[in-house]
């Protein structure tokens, strides 16, 4: 069956797209607020570093 997620090199995003690396829900797009899923595998990540990087990118906008 294989994976439905894009490779690490394909920075694919999409609304309600199960094959996207970064998936945004339909309600999130419609309401312009909500959640998103980063579906890329990262078993060796440091969760606090990654969370701060996501916050910096999406909230602070640096």
C-alpha positions in Angstrom: 0.0 0.0 0.0 2.8 2.4 0.8 2.8 5.8 2.4 0.5 8.6 1.4 2.7 11.4 2.8 5.1 13.4 0.6 8.8 12.9 0.9 10.9 15.1 3.1 12.2 16.8 0.0 8.7 17.6 -1.3 7.5 20.5 0.9 3.8 19.8 0.1 1.0 21.6 1.9 -2.7 21.4 1.3 -6.2 21.9 2.7 -7.8 18.6 3.7 -5.1 16.8 1.7 -4.1 13.5 3.3 -1.0 13.2 1.1 0.4 16.6 2.1 3.3 17.0 4.5 1.6 19.9 6.2 -2.2 19.5 6.3 -4.6 22.3 7.0 -8.2 21.4 7.9 -11.1 22.8 5.9 -12.6 24.6 8.9 -9.2 26.2 9.6 -9.1 27.6 6.1 -12.7 28.7 6.2 -12.4 30.4 9.7 -8.9 31.6 9.1 -7.9 30.1 12.5 -7.6 26.6 13.9 -5.0 23.8 13.7 -2.6 22.3 11.2 -0.8 19.0 11.1 2.9 18.6 10.4 2.8 15.0 9.2 6.5 14.6 8.4 8.2 11.8 10.4 10.8 13.0 12.8 11.7 10.4 15.4 14.9 12.1 16.4 13.5 15.6 16.9 13.8 17.7 20.1 10.1 18.5 20.8 10.8 21.8 22.6 13.1 23.1 19.8 10.5 22.1 17.1 7.6 23.6 19.0 9.5 26.9 19.5 10.4 27.0 15.8 6.8 26.4 14.8 5.6 29.1 17.1 8.3 31.5 15.8 7.3 30.8 12.2 3.5 30.9 12.6 2.8 33.3 15.5 5.8 35.7 15.7 6.5 35.7 12.0 10.3 36.0 12.1 
